[in-house]
Amino acid sequence: MFREFLADLKAQKLRTALTILGITWGTVAVVVLLAFGIGLEAQTKKRFHALGERIVILFGGRTTRAYAGFGEGRYIRLREEDAALLAREIPDITQISPEYSWRGPVHRGAQAANPNITGIYPVYEDLRNEIVDSGGRFINQRDLAERRRVAVLGDELKTLLFAERPAIGERVYVGAVPFTVIGVLVHKDQSSSYNSRDKDRIFIPASTHHSVFGQEYVNNIIYRTRDARITKDVERRVYQVLSRKYRFDSGDKNAIRIWDTSEWETRFEYVFLAFNAFFALVGSFTLTVGGIGVANIMYIVVRERTREIGIKRSVGARRKDILLQFFSESFLIVAAGAVLGFLLSVGIVWGLSFVPMQEFVGTPRISPLVAVVTMTLLAGIGFLAGLFPARKAANLDPVECLRY
């Protein structure tokens, strides 16, 4: 069978080469498009996770319903102790931190800025995926308990104040109050925020923020549950706990505003699922054109070998033998194009990894999912492209074939 395939290949060199090229190009289209989709999805999630994974952010709001003698339109403003209250009343909250936030002057010598000054708990480091560069550290529990005047700088704020000089152990002034720099954040791509980007912020202990600046209310509270599947149930209990304290209707969603980032991540997954499905559809159109080419050349092969088919049938070959022969030959053409297409795709994806575009669209990546989708499409197109010509060959009348 393989010898006959090579003989057909030699007899129809140009036509077979163009057919294989069509399958190759279709394979490249599917693999590269899906690789771009996977890379873009990974980059988008990476940038989104810079905000934190599965975190929920609470903001004070304004009531829209009358309750227990109080009219609508009351402002509900959160306090630092609300974080401890929620942690105590809702065991499913595993990590929680209040967040003080305001913009103020920060300077070192002649270098000055007006960044977001953020007061937080040590667990904020894990909640928000804050990574401190080597040689430094994040705020710890002792800093919080002793109200130490220590600070962690965002990477761009550090560059503004210190340029290329080391900042660890040096002093910066927040207003007129000196703070010792204990850490500098590693740069991270951040696609979303709610106050400002972390690279432009200065982080200090929440207790220090409250005592030095006297801010009575926190801007927000951040927490994470033990499981993403119970986030909605925990959200309901958060409304119940805070409504008892601040006397508002627990069904009033405007009294406390909640941003559940896991919900947005789920939406991203649906968006990219549709995005990658569209890429696969576009690539499959190109593969289909190549499959039509395979079917056409097999029809030509069947016509040119009609007498051969008659001879084989007359000496005992069964219909399924003829069917298998032409079916296998079509698969060999598809397989040759697929192998060339995969090799070319790997080379293209590898070359694109050196193009400086990762920050915007990520790095194209041939994942197992990409390989499975491509192989499934190739198998389907190879099956259809070989089935109809093979059936035609198998159904030919041996007598008529010998007269051809």
C-alpha positions in Angstrom: 0.0 0.0 0.0 2.8 2.4 0.8 4.6 1.6 -2.5 1.4 2.3 -4.3 1.1 5.6 -2.4 4.6 6.6 -3.5 3.8 5.6 -7.1 0.8 7.9 -7.0 2.9 10.6 -5.5 5.4 10.4 -8.3 2.7 10.3 -11.0 1.0 13.4 -9.6 3.9 15.3 -8.1 2.6 18.9 -8.5 -1.0 18.1 -7.6 0.0 16.0 -4.5 2.5 18.6 -3.4 -0.1 21.4 -3.6 -2.6 19.2 -1.7 -0.1 18.5 1.1 0.7 22.2 1.2 -3.0 23.0 1.7 -3.1 20.6 4.7 0.2 22.1 6.0 -1.1 25.6 5.8 -4.4 24.7 7.4 -2.5 23.0 10.3 -0.3 26.1 10.7 -3.4 28.3 10.8 -5.1 26.2 13.5 -2.0 25.7 15.7 -0.7 29.3 15.5 -4.1 30.9 16.0 -4.9 28.7 19.0 -1.3 29.3 20.4 -1.9 33.0 20.2 -5.3 32.6 22.0 -3.7 30.5 24.8 -0.9 33.0 25.2 -3.3 36.0 25.3 -5.5 34.2 27.9 -2.5 33.4 30.1 -1.2 37.0 29.9 -4.6 38.5 30.7 -5.1 36.2 33.7 -1.5 37.0 34.9 -2.2 40.7 34.7 -5.6 40.2 36.4 -4.1 38.0 39.2 -1.8 40.9 40.0 -4.8 42.3 41.8 -5.1 39.1 43.7 -6.6 35.6 43.3 -10.2 35.0 44.4 -10.3 38.1 46.5 -13.5 40.0 47.4 -13.3 43.7 48.1 -15.9 45.5 50.3 -16.6 49.2 49.9 -18.9 51.4 52.0 -22.1 52.5 50.1 -25.4 54.3 50.6 -28.7 52.8 51.6 -31.5 52.8 49.1 -34.2 51.3 51.5 -35.7 52.6 54.7 -35.1 50.3 57.6 -35.9 50.2 61.4 -36.9 53.9 61.5 -33.9 55.1 59.4 -34.6 56.7 56.1 -32.9 55.8 52.8 -29.8 57.6 51.6 -27.6 57.0 54.7 -23.9 56.5 54.1 -22.4 53.3 55.4 -18.7 53.7 56.1 -16.5 50.8 57.1 -14.1 50.8 60.1 -11.0 48.8 60.8 -12.8 46.7 63.5 -15.3 45.4 60.9 -12.5 43.2 59.5 -12.2 41.5 62.9 -16.0 41.3 63.2 -16.3 39.5 59.9 -13.4 37.1 60.6 -15.0 36.2 63.9 -18.6 35.8 62.7 -17.8 34.1 59.4 -15.3 31.2 59.8 -15.2 30.6 56.0 -13.3 33.8 55.6 -9.7 32.6 55.9 -7.8 35.9 55.2 -9.0 39.5 55.7 -7.4 42.9 55.8 -8.7 46.5 56.1 -7.2 49.0 53.8 -6.7 52.7 54.7 -6.0 54.8 51.6 -5.3 58.4 50.9 -3.0 60.5 48.7 -0.3 62.6 50.3 3.1 64.0 49.9 6.1 61.6 50.1 9.6 62.9 49.6 13.2 62.1 50.0 15.5 65.1 49.7 14.5 67.0 46.6 12.6 64.1 45.1 8.9 64.2 45.9 5.7 62.4 44.9 2.1 62.3 45.8 1.3 58.6 45.9 -1.4 56.5 47.5 -0.5 55.9 51.1 -2.0 52.6 52.1 -2.4 51.1 55.6 -2.8 47.4 55.7 -2.4 44.1 57.7 0.5 41.7 56.9 -1.9 39.2 55.3 -2.4 41.8 52.5 0.9 40.5 51.0 -0.7 37.1 50.2 -4.2 38.5 49.4 -2.8 40.9 46.7 0.1 38.8 45.5 2.6 41.4 46.6 6.2 40.1 46.1 9.1 42.0 47.8 12.4 42.2 46.0 15.4 40.4 47.4 17.0 42.0 50.4 13.7 43.4 51.7 10.5 42.2 53.4 6.9 43.0 53.7 5.1 44.4 56.8 4.8 41.8 59.5 2.7 41.3 62.7 5.3 43.0 65.0 5.2 46.1 62.8 1.5 46.2 63.2 1.4 45.5 66.9 4.1 48.2 67.7 2.9 50.7 65.2 6.2 50.9 63.6 7.0 53.6 61.1 8.1 51.3 58.3 7.2 51.3 54.6 7.2 49.2 51.5 7.5 51.1 48.2 6.1 50.3 44.8 8.9 49.7 42.3 8.2 52.9 40.2 7.8 55.0 43.4 11.2 53.7 44.6 12.8 54.6 41.2 11.3 58.1 41.4 12.6 58.7 45.0 15.9 56.8 44.9 16.7 56.3 41.2 19.2 53.4 41.0 20.4 53.7 44.6 19.3 51.0 47.1 16.3 52.0 49.2 16.3 49.4 51.9 17.1 50.9 55.3 16.8 54.5 54.0 14.2 57.0 55.2 11.4 58.7 53.3 9.1 61.3 54.7 5.3 60.9 54.5 4.3 64.5 55.1 6.7 65.4 57.9 6.8 61.9 59.4 9.9 59.8 58.7 9.4 56.2 57.7 12.1 53.5 57.2 12.0 51.6 53.9 12.0 47.9 54.6 11.0 46.6 51.2 10.5 47.3 47.5 7.9 45.5 45.4 8.9 43.4 42.4 7.5 44.9 39.2 4.2 43.2 38.1 1.9 43.7 35.2 -1.4 44.9 36.6 -4.5 45.3 34.4 -6.9 46.4 37.0 -7.0 48.2 40.3 -9.4 50.1 42.6 -7.3 52.8 44.1 -4.1 53.0 42.1 -1.5 50.7 40.7 0.7 49.0 43.3 3.9 50.3 41.5 3.0 53.8 42.6 1.9 53.1 46.2 3.6 53.2 49.6 2.4 50.5 52.1 2.6 51.0 55.9 1.0 49.1 58.9 -2.7 49.9 59.3 -2.1 50.7 63.0 0.5 53.2 62.1 -1.7 54.8 59.4 -4.5 55.2 61.9 -2.4 56.6 64.7 -0.3 59.0 62.5 -3.0 60.3 60.1 -6.1 59.8 62.3 -8.2 58.4 59.5 -11.4 57.1 61.2 -12.8 55.0 58.3 -11.1 52.5 56.0 -11.5 52.8 52.3 -12.3 49.1 51.9 -11.8 45.6 53.3 -10.3 42.7 51.4 -11.0 39.0 52.2 -10.6 35.5 50.7 -12.8 32.5 51.4 -11.6 29.0 51.9 -13.3 27.9 48.7 -14.4 29.8 45.6 -17.6 27.8 45.5 -18.9 29.3 48.8 -18.1 32.9 47.9 -21.7 33.8 47.2 -22.9 32.3 50.5 -20.2 34.2 52.4 -21.2 37.4 50.6 -24.8 36.9 51.9 -23.5 36.4 55.4 -21.3 39.5 55.1 -24.5 41.6 54.4 -26.2 40.0 57.4 -23.4 40.7 59.8 -22.8 44.3 58.7 -26.5 45.0 58.4 -26.9 44.1 62.1 -24.2 46.5 63.1 -25.0 49.4 60.9 -28.8 48.9 60.9 -29.7 48.6 57.2 -31.7 46.0 55.2 -29.5 43.0 54.5 -31.0 42.8 51.0 -29.9 46.4 50.2 -26.9 45.7 47.9 -26.1 49.4 47.6 -25.5 49.8 51.3 -22.3 47.8 51.0 -20.7 47.4 47.5 -18.9 44.2 46.8 -16.4 43.4 44.0 -16.0 39.6 43.7 -12.9 39.2 41.5 -13.5 35.5 41.0 -16.8 36.3 39.3 -14.9 38.5 36.8 -12.3 35.7 36.3 -15.1 33.3 35.4 -16.4 35.9 32.8 -12.9 36.1 31.4 -12.8 32.3 31.0 -16.1 32.3 29.0 -14.8 35.2 26.8 -11.6 33.4 26.0 -13.5 30.1 25.4 -15.5 31.8 22.7 -12.3 33.6 21.5 -10.4 30.3 21.1 -13.5 28.6 19.5 -13.6 31.4 16.9 -9.9 30.9 16.2 -10.4 27.1 15.8 -13.3 27.8 13.5 -11.3 30.1 11.3 -8.4 27.7 11.1 -10.8 24.8 10.4 -12.0 26.6 7.3 -8.4 26.6 5.9 -8.1 22.9 6.8 -11.4 22.2 5.1 -10.0 23.7 1.9 -7.0 21.4 2.2 -9.4 18.4 2.8 -11.3 19.2 -0.3 -8.0 19.1 -2.2 -7.2 15.7 -0.7 -10.6 14.4 -1.8 -10.2 15.8 -5.3 -6.8 14.1 -5.8 -8.1 10.8 -4.5 -11.0 10.9 -7.0 -8.4 11.4 -9.7 -6.4 8.5 -8.4 -9.5 6.3 -8.3 -10.3 7.2 -12.0 -6.7 6.6 -13.1 -6.5 3.2 -11.3 -9.9 2.0 -12.3 -8.5 -0.9 -14.4 -6.2 -1.9 -11.5 -9.2 -2.0 -9.2 -11.0 -4.3 -11.6 -8.0 -6.7 -11.8 -7.7 -6.8 -7.9 -11.4 -7.5 -7.5 -11.2 -10.2 -10.2 -8.4 -12.1 -8.4 -10.2 -12.0 -5.0 -9.8 -8.6 -3.4 -12.8 -7.7 -1.3 -14.6 -4.3 -1.3 -13.2 -3.5 2.2 -9.7 -4.2 0.9 -10.2 -1.5 -1.8 -11.9 0.8 0.7 -9.0 0.4 3.1 -6.4 1.0 0.4 -7.7 4.4 -0.8 -8.8 5.4 2.6 -5.3 4.8 4.0 -3.7 6.7 1.1 -5.8 9.8 1.8 -4.8 9.6 5.5 -1.1 9.4 4.5 -1.5 12.6 2.5 -3.2 14.3 5.5 -0.6 12.9 7.9 2.3 14.2 5.7 0.7 17.7 5.6 0.0 17.6 9.4 3.5 16.6 10.3 5.0 19.4 8.1 2.4 21.8 9.5 3.2 21.0 13.1 6.9 21.4 12.5 6.4 24.7 10.8 4.1 25.8 13.6 6.6 25.0 16.3 9.2 27.0 14.4 6.8 30.0 14.0 5.8 30.0 17.7 9.4 29.6 18.8 10.4 32.6 16.6 7.5 34.7 17.9 8.7 34.1 21.5 11.6 36.5 20.7 9.4 39.3 19.4 8.8 42.0 22.1 5.1 41.7 22.3 4.6 39.6 25.4 3.4 42.6 27.5 0.5 43.1 25.2 -0.6 39.7 23.8 1.5 37.3 25.8 3.7 34.5 24.5 2.1 32.1 22.0 2.1 28.6 23.4 1.4 25.2 22.0 -0.4 23.6 24.9 -1.8 20.0 25.0 -5.3 21.5 24.4 -4.0 23.1 21.1 -2.5 19.7 20.0 -5.7 17.8 20.8 -8.0 20.3 19.0 -5.7 20.3 16.0 -5.5 16.5 15.8 -9.2 16.2 16.2 -9.8 18.6 13.3 -7.2 16.8 11.2 -8.7 13.4 11.9 -12.2 14.5 11.0 -11.1 16.2 7.8 -8.9 13.2 6.9 -11.8 10.8 7.5 -14.2 12.8 5.3 -11.7 13.4 2.6 -10.8 9.8 2.3 -14.2 8.2 2.9 -16.1 9.3 -0.2 -13.4 8.5 -2.8 -12.7 5.2 -1.1 -16.3 4.3 -1.1 -16.5 5.1 -4.8 -13.5 2.9 -5.5 -14.9 0.0 -3.4 -18.3 0.2 -5.2 -17.0 0.0 -8.7 -18.2 -2.9 -10.8 -15.2 -5.2 -11.6 -16.4 -6.0 -15.1 -16.9 -2.3 -16.0 -13.4 -1.6 -14.5 -11.8 -4.1 -16.8 -13.4 -2.5 -19.8 -12.1 0.9 -18.8 
